[in-house]
Amino acid sequence: MTVSFEVALRYLEERGWRLQRIWKPYRVFVRGKEELPLLVEVQRGQVDRKAWEIIKKHAE
């Protein structure tokens, strides 16, 4: 199962994360100065299942 990057991006932005940088194949998201960045691996416009679970766990 994969999720499109657009869905993951919208999910993160709704929770206050913003895309800061692209280091292929990663997208680097930040939220505030106190939190560590969140790296999301994107392949062919898709986020794999493991990355999606990590996003959901850390995005809140």
C-alpha positions as CSV (number, residue, x, y, z in Angstrom):
1,M,0.0,0.0,0.0
2,T,1.2,3.4,-0.9
3,V,-0.1,6.9,-0.3
4,S,0.3,9.8,-2.8
5,F,2.7,12.5,-1.7
6,E,-0.1,15.1,-2.1
7,V,-2.1,13.3,0.6
8,A,0.9,13.1,2.9
9,L,1.7,16.7,2.3
10,R,-1.9,17.8,3.1
11,Y,-1.9,15.7,6.2
12,L,1.3,17.2,7.5
13,E,0.3,20.8,6.6
14,E,-3.0,20.4,8.5
15,R,-0.9,19.6,11.6
16,G,1.4,22.5,11.4
17,W,4.3,21.0,9.5
18,R,5.8,22.8,6.5
19,L,8.0,21.5,3.7
20,Q,11.4,23.1,4.2
21,R,13.7,21.3,1.8
22,I,13.9,18.5,-0.8
23,W,16.9,16.1,-0.6
24,K,16.1,13.5,-3.2
25,P,14.4,11.1,-2.4
26,Y,13.5,12.8,0.9
27,R,11.2,15.7,1.8
28,V,12.2,17.5,4.9
29,F,9.4,18.9,7.1
30,V,9.8,21.2,10.1
31,R,7.4,22.5,12.8
32,G,8.8,25.0,15.2
33,K,12.3,25.3,16.5
34,E,12.0,22.8,19.3
35,E,11.2,19.8,17.2
36,L,13.4,17.7,15.1
37,P,12.8,17.7,11.4
38,L,10.7,14.9,9.9
39,L,12.2,13.2,6.8
40,V,9.8,11.6,4.4
41,E,11.0,9.3,1.6
42,V,9.1,9.8,-1.7
43,Q,9.5,7.5,-4.7
44,R,7.7,8.3,-7.9
45,G,5.3,10.6,-6.1
46,Q,4.3,7.9,-3.5
47,V,5.0,7.4,0.2
48,D,5.3,3.8,1.2
49,R,3.3,2.2,4.0
50,K,6.2,2.3,6.5
51,A,6.8,6.0,5.9
52,W,3.1,6.7,6.1
53,E,2.9,5.0,9.6
54,I,5.9,7.1,10.8
55,I,4.2,10.2,9.5
56,K,1.0,9.5,11.4
57,K,2.9,8.6,14.6
58,H,5.1,11.8,14.6
59,A,2.9,14.3,13.0
60,E,0.5,14.8,16.0
